[in-house]
Amino acid sequence: RDIGFLPEAEVHSRSKKDSPYEMGHDSARYDLDNIFQAANIATRLGKKNTEKLPKLMESKDSAVRYWGAMGYLIRGKNGLRKGRNILLNALEDESPSVRIIAAESLGKFGNKKEAKLAADLLIKYANPEVNGISLSMLSLNAIDYLDEKAAHHKETISQLPKLDPNADPRTRNYAGNLIGKIIKDLR
C-alpha cells in the first residue's frame, strides 16, 4: 500500500515502533481509503469538493486534516476566503504538519497580521536538530514560499543548524541547502 499520501513527518511518527512498510499495512494507523479520498477532494477543484474541506478538517485522522488544509492552500486566495477561520484554528492542531500547511496558506494569501502569525509559527518548526528533517523541510519550504513576508526572521533563519545529525545521510544536508536559498532570496 502506498504511504505517499502521508506527509513525510507522519510517515515517521506513525512508524516509530516498526517500519513504514508495516505501518502502511496496518489500517488502524493508516486508513488509506479515507486518506486517499481526502487527497482526491483536496486536489480536485470545484465547488462540491471545496464545500467538503471543512469536514476533512474535523477528522480524527491528522492525515485527513492535512489534506483538508492542503485543499485550502491549493485553492489560493479563494481557499483562504472560504476557510480563513478554519485555517486560523488549524494553527493549533495537534499535528505539526497540519499547522505548517495552515500557516503556509495564511502566510501566502492572508493579510499582514496573518502573514506574521504564520511566519512566527513556521520558524518554530524550521530547526532540523529540534524538529527532525521532515518537519524542518516542510516548514522551510513554506517559509521559502512566503518570501519577504518572512523577512523579519532572516537573522533567525541564518542561524539555524544546517543539518540534522540524526537524519539519513541522503537527507542530512537538505535543510542547509534550503536555508541558503532562503537567505539568498531575502537579500
Helices and strands as residue ranges (DSSP letters): H 8-14, H 20-24, H 32-43, H 47-57, H 62-74, H 76-90, H 96-109, H 112-124, H 128-146, G 147-153, H 154-158, H 174-185
